[in-house]
Amino acid sequence: MLDEEAWVAVQKLLNDTLKQILKLNAEAGRRLAKSKGESISASVSMLGYEVPDSAAKKLPKRKAKTKAKGKAKSKSKAKGRAQAKAKRK
């Protein structure tokens, strides 16, 4: 649940993030054109929309993640990405 102030902040954050992603894409395109380097196919998805109150009440309650679990998952994901990157080389 968000209040109006948080909703506006989330929308601004998503918009700013989209602009930055598009900027990075353009920069990468220029670098790739110059260097003929290897590209990485990628897709980024972002959604931000209001949910009707009736639907929101039906959503399952989320449990808060503990910091230890979050850090362990992050390290595991980072390790997996590093291994995948090494395989591509």
Secondary structure, 3 states (H helix, E strand, C coil): CCCHHHHHHHHHHHHHHHHHHHHHHHHHHHHHHHHCCCCCCCCCCCCCCCCCHHHHCCCCCCCCCCHHHHHHHHHHHHHHHHHHHHHHC
